[in-house]
């Protein structure tokens, strides 16, 4: 599964969700959905704007964790 660590990066940068949402041009509600991982996808342009504002890499925001049901083996 993909885990979104946006809330961690916001805390590290001491940035409010409201300010990031305004910069990126999305609603706070949509940003909240993204932070909680309840979205099916994110546009690269949105990801790029978030990374620009937070001065980070996409890998700082997104993390892959194998599903426990899969056992991590292929």
Backbone as JSON Lines, residues from 0, in Angstrom:
{"i":0,"aa":"X","n":[0.84,-1.16,0.0],"ca":[0.0,0.0,0.0],"c":[0.89,1.24,0.0]}
{"i":1,"aa":"X","n":[0.35,2.33,-0.48],"ca":[1.06,3.6,-0.49],"c":[0.57,4.42,0.69]}
{"i":2,"aa":"X","n":[1.51,4.89,1.51],"ca":[1.2,5.71,2.67],"c":[1.61,7.15,2.36]}
{"i":3,"aa":"X","n":[0.71,8.09,2.65],"ca":[0.98,9.51,2.41],"c":[1.48,10.14,3.71]}
{"i":4,"aa":"X","n":[2.68,10.68,3.69],"ca":[3.29,11.3,4.86],"c":[3.25,12.82,4.8]}
{"i":5,"aa":"X","n":[2.24,13.35,4.17],"ca":[2.13,14.8,4.0],"c":[2.01,15.51,5.35]}
{"i":6,"aa":"X","n":[1.26,14.94,6.27],"ca":[1.1,15.57,7.58],"c":[2.44,15.66,8.32]}
{"i":7,"aa":"X","n":[3.29,14.66,8.13],"ca":[4.61,14.67,8.76],"c":[5.45,15.81,8.19]}
{"i":8,"aa":"X","n":[5.42,15.96,6.86],"ca":[6.22,17.0,6.22],"c":[5.7,18.4,6.59]}
{"i":9,"aa":"X","n":[4.38,18.53,6.68],"ca":[3.81,19.82,7.1],"c":[4.3,20.18,8.51]}
{"i":10,"aa":"X","n":[4.31,19.2,9.4],"ca":[4.77,19.44,10.77],"c":[6.26,19.79,10.8]}
{"i":11,"aa":"X","n":[7.07,19.07,10.01],"ca":[8.51,19.35,9.97],"c":[8.78,20.77,9.48]}
{"i":12,"aa":"X","n":[7.98,21.22,8.51],"ca":[8.19,22.55,7.92],"c":[7.42,23.64,8.67]}
{"i":13,"aa":"X","n":[6.61,23.22,9.66],"ca":[5.78,24.15,10.43],"c":[4.88,24.97,9.5]}
{"i":14,"aa":"X","n":[4.23,24.26,8.58],"ca":[3.34,24.89,7.6],"c":[1.93,24.4,7.84]}
{"i":15,"aa":"X","n":[0.98,25.31,7.76],"ca":[-0.43,24.97,7.95],"c":[-1.02,24.43,6.65]}
{"i":16,"aa":"X","n":[-1.92,23.47,6.8],"ca":[-2.6,22.89,5.65],"c":[-3.27,23.96,4.81]}
{"i":17,"aa":"X","n":[-3.86,24.92,5.48],"ca":[-4.56,26.02,4.79],"c":[-3.62,26.75,3.83]}
{"i":18,"aa":"X","n":[-2.41,27.05,4.28],"ca":[-1.45,27.76,3.45],"c":[-1.01,26.93,2.25]}
{"i":19,"aa":"X","n":[-0.78,25.64,2.47],"ca":[-0.39,24.76,1.38],"c":[-1.52,24.62,0.36]}
{"i":20,"aa":"X","n":[-2.74,24.41,0.84],"ca":[-3.89,24.27,-0.06],"c":[-4.05,25.51,-0.92]}
{"i":21,"aa":"X","n":[-3.9,26.68,-0.31],"ca":[-4.03,27.94,-1.05],"c":[-2.96,28.05,-2.13]}
{"i":22,"aa":"X","n":[-1.72,27.71,-1.79],"ca":[-0.62,27.78,-2.75],"c":[-0.84,26.82,-3.91]}
{"i":23,"aa":"X","n":[-1.23,25.59,-3.59],"ca":[-1.39,24.55,-4.6],"c":[-2.63,24.79,-5.46]}
{"i":24,"aa":"X","n":[-3.65,25.44,-4.86],"ca":[-4.88,25.7,-5.6],"c":[-5.89,24.59,-5.46]}
{"i":25,"aa":"X","n":[-5.89,23.93,-4.3],"ca":[-6.89,22.91,-4.02],"c":[-7.6,23.28,-2.72]}
{"i":26,"aa":"X","n":[-8.74,22.68,-2.48],"ca":[-9.47,22.99,-1.26],"c":[-8.8,22.31,-0.07]}
{"i":27,"aa":"X","n":[-9.06,22.85,1.11],"ca":[-8.54,22.21,2.32],"c":[-9.13,20.82,2.49]}
{"i":28,"aa":"X","n":[-10.38,20.65,2.06],"ca":[-11.03,19.34,2.14],"c":[-10.29,18.32,1.28]}
{"i":29,"aa":"X","n":[-9.93,18.71,0.05],"ca":[-9.19,17.79,-0.82],"c":[-7.79,17.51,-0.28]}
{"i":30,"aa":"X","n":[-7.16,18.53,0.31],"ca":[-5.85,18.32,0.9],"c":[-5.96,17.35,2.08]}
{"i":31,"aa":"X","n":[-7.02,17.47,2.85],"ca":[-7.26,16.57,3.97],"c":[-7.43,15.13,3.49]}
{"i":32,"aa":"X","n":[-8.17,14.95,2.4],"ca":[-8.33,13.61,1.82],"c":[-6.99,13.05,1.37]}
{"i":33,"aa":"X","n":[-6.17,13.91,0.77],"ca":[-4.84,13.48,0.33],"c":[-3.99,13.09,1.53]}
{"i":34,"aa":"X","n":[-4.0,13.9,2.57],"ca":[-3.22,13.6,3.78],"c":[-3.63,12.27,4.4]}
{"i":35,"aa":"X","n":[-4.91,11.96,4.36],"ca":[-5.39,10.73,4.98],"c":[-5.23,9.52,4.07]}
{"i":36,"aa":"X","n":[-4.81,9.75,2.82],"ca":[-4.61,8.64,1.89],"c":[-5.9,8.12,1.29]}
{"i":37,"aa":"X","n":[-6.97,8.89,1.38],"ca":[-8.28,8.46,0.89],"c":[-8.54,8.92,-0.54]}
{"i":38,"aa":"X","n":[-7.49,9.05,-1.32],"ca":[-7.64,9.41,-2.72],"c":[-7.11,8.27,-3.57]}
{"i":39,"aa":"X","n":[-7.6,8.16,-4.78],"ca":[-7.16,7.1,-5.69],"c":[-5.92,7.52,-6.49]}
{"i":40,"aa":"X","n":[-5.69,8.83,-6.57],"ca":[-4.55,9.31,-7.33],"c":[-4.32,10.78,-7.08]}
{"i":41,"aa":"X","n":[-3.19,11.25,-7.57],"ca":[-2.86,12.68,-7.45],"c":[-2.19,13.1,-8.75]}
{"i":42,"aa":"X","n":[-2.56,14.26,-9.22],"ca":[-1.94,14.77,-10.45],"c":[-0.48,15.13,-10.2]}
{"i":43,"aa":"X","n":[0.36,14.88,-11.18],"ca":[1.77,15.24,-11.04],"c":[1.93,16.73,-10.82]}
{"i":44,"aa":"X","n":[1.09,17.54,-11.44],"ca":[1.18,19.0,-11.26],"c":[0.91,19.36,-9.8]}
{"i":45,"aa":"X","n":[-0.04,18.67,-9.17],"ca":[-0.34,18.92,-7.76],"c":[0.82,18.46,-6.89]}
{"i":46,"aa":"X","n":[1.34,17.29,-7.16],"ca":[2.48,16.77,-6.41],"c":[3.69,17.69,-6.56]}
{"i":47,"aa":"X","n":[3.91,18.19,-7.77],"ca":[5.02,19.1,-8.02],"c":[4.87,20.39,-7.21]}
{"i":48,"aa":"X","n":[3.65,20.94,-7.19],"ca":[3.41,22.18,-6.44],"c":[3.61,21.97,-4.94]}
{"i":49,"aa":"X","n":[3.17,20.81,-4.44],"ca":[3.36,20.5,-3.02],"c":[4.85,20.4,-2.7]}
{"i":50,"aa":"X","n":[5.59,19.7,-3.54],"ca":[7.03,19.55,-3.33],"c":[7.75,20.89,-3.42]}
{"i":51,"aa":"X","n":[7.32,21.73,-4.33],"ca":[7.93,23.06,-4.48],"c":[7.72,23.87,-3.2]}
{"i":52,"aa":"X","n":[6.49,23.88,-2.71],"ca":[6.16,24.68,-1.53],"c":[6.85,24.14,-0.27]}
{"i":53,"aa":"X","n":[6.9,22.82,-0.14],"ca":[7.5,22.21,1.05],"c":[9.01,21.98,0.9]}
{"i":54,"aa":"X","n":[9.56,22.27,-0.29],"ca":[10.97,22.06,-0.57],"c":[11.37,20.63,-0.21]}
{"i":55,"aa":"X","n":[10.69,19.68,-0.87],"ca":[10.95,18.27,-0.59],"c":[10.84,17.46,-1.88]}
{"i":56,"aa":"X","n":[11.1,16.19,-1.78],"ca":[11.0,15.26,-2.9],"c":[9.72,14.44,-2.77]}
{"i":57,"aa":"X","n":[9.18,13.92,-3.89],"ca":[7.98,13.08,-3.8],"c":[8.15,11.92,-2.81]}
{"i":58,"aa":"X","n":[9.34,11.36,-2.73],"ca":[9.6,10.27,-1.81],"c":[9.51,10.67,-0.34]}
{"i":59,"aa":"X","n":[9.59,11.96,-0.06],"ca":[9.4,12.44,1.31],"c":[7.93,12.39,1.69]}
{"i":60,"aa":"X","n":[7.05,12.37,0.69],"ca":[5.61,12.42,0.92],"c":[4.93,11.07,0.77]}
{"i":61,"aa":"X","n":[5.49,10.22,-0.08],"ca":[4.86,8.94,-0.39],"c":[5.79,7.8,0.0]}
{"i":62,"aa":"X","n":[5.21,6.79,0.63],"ca":[5.98,5.64,1.08],"c":[5.24,4.36,0.71]}
{"i":63,"aa":"X","n":[5.97,3.39,0.21],"ca":[5.39,2.08,-0.11],"c":[5.59,1.15,1.07]}
{"i":64,"aa":"X","n":[4.5,0.52,1.49],"ca":[4.57,-0.52,2.52],"c":[3.85,-1.75,1.99]}
{"i":65,"aa":"X","n":[4.5,-2.9,1.99],"ca":[3.81,-4.11,1.53],"c":[2.58,-4.38,2.39]}
{"i":66,"aa":"X","n":[1.51,-4.83,1.76],"ca":[0.32,-5.21,2.5],"c":[0.65,-6.43,3.35]}
{"i":67,"aa":"X","n":[0.16,-6.45,4.56],"ca":[0.43,-7.59,5.44],"c":[-0.13,-8.88,4.88]}
{"i":68,"aa":"X","n":[-1.26,-8.79,4.18],"ca":[-1.89,-9.97,3.59],"c":[-1.01,-10.59,2.51]}
{"i":69,"aa":"X","n":[-0.23,-9.73,1.83],"ca":[0.66,-10.22,0.77],"c":[1.92,-10.85,1.35]}
{"i":70,"aa":"X","n":[2.27,-10.46,2.55],"ca":[3.47,-11.01,3.17],"c":[4.74,-10.39,2.64]}
{"i":71,"aa":"X","n":[4.63,-9.47,1.71],"ca":[5.81,-8.8,1.17],"c":[6.6,-9.64,0.18]}
{"i":72,"aa":"X","n":[6.24,-10.9,-0.01],"ca":[6.96,-11.76,-0.96],"c":[6.22,-11.79,-2.3]}
{"i":73,"aa":"X","n":[6.96,-12.03,-3.35],"ca":[6.36,-12.12,-4.69],"c":[6.34,-13.54,-5.15]}
